[in-house]
Amino acid sequence: EIGYRTIPGTVKNANYTYVAADSAKALYHNDTSSYTYTVDTGVFAGGEVLVVVNDTASGAITIAAGVGMTLRLANSTDTGNRTVAVRGIATITFVSTSVAYVSGAGVS
């Protein structure tokens, strides 16, 4: 079985805290403001994935680690909040309820 062939998504032009129902979905940012999307510990399990698409010419997205959450920059030893630059895309891959890797074009 192939599984999903699309990634359901929604536009979030506001600060936002992820909820369990966001698993395997994308959040799209498409206005000119900067926002913070927060990932709290205990919401997602290992193997779950989120996508962030910054579809704008201005206004970065900060992916913030909630209390007890470790966000690792893929292919790096860096941990902490991540930034998705304009026209960037990030994939957040959970390895446990409190650790996730963030990767993608325009991610720092």
N, C-alpha and C positions, 0 to 999 in steps of 0.2 A: 504494500500500500504506500502511495506517495505521500499522503498527508496534505497539509495546507499548501496551496499554490499562491496565495496572496497573504499579505499582512494587513489585517483590519487596522484602521487608524482613526484618529480624531484630531481636530485642531485644538491646541491648548495655548492660547495667547494670554496667559496669566501664570502667576506662581502656582505650583501644583505639587501635591504629595501623592506619590504612586499608591494605588490600592491593588489588592490581589486580582481584581478583574482586568487589570492592565496587562497581565502576563500574555506574551506572544502577540502584542499589539504595538503599534507605532503612535507616537505623539508628534504632531506636526506643528511647527511654529512658523507663522507667515505674516507677522506684522513687524514694525520697526523697533519695538521695545525689547529690552533684555529681561529674561525671566529665570527663575530658579525652579528646577524640578527636583524634589527631594525623594531619596530612596531610604526608607526606614528598615531597620533590622527586623527579621521575623515575618515579613510580608510575603517574600518569595522563597522558594526552595531551590536547591541545587538543580541545574538543568533548565530552569526557566530563563526566558530571554525577553528583553524590551528593546525597542528601537526609538531613537530620537532623530528627527529630521528637521534641520534648521533651514527652512526654505525661504530665506529672506536675504536682502542685501545689506541689512544692518541689524544689530541686536543679537548678542551672543546668548547662548543658553548655558547656565551653570547646572551641572548634575551634582547635587549636594548629598553627602553622606549623612544620614540621620544618626542619632546617638547609637553607638555600638556597631555601626555599619562600616566596613572597609571597602573602599572603591580603589581598585588597582588599575593603573594605566597599563594596558597590554604591552608586552615586550619591554618592560621597564620595572624598576624597583620602586617607582613613585606610588604613593597612596594619597588619598584625600579627594577633595572636590575636583571635578573635571569640567572643562569648558568645551562646548561645541561651537566652533566659529561659524560665521555666516556661510551658507551653502554647504555646511558640514553635515555629516551623518554619523551617528554613534550607535553601537550595539552594546547593550549591557547584558553580560552573561553571568548568571549566578552559579557559584560552585558550592554554596551553602546558604543558610538563612542570613548570614552576616558578612559574607565575602562575595564580591562581584568584580569582574573584569570589564573595563570599558575600552572599546577599540573603535577605530573608524577614521575616515578622512576628515581632517579639520578638528581632531580631538587633541586636547593638551591637558 
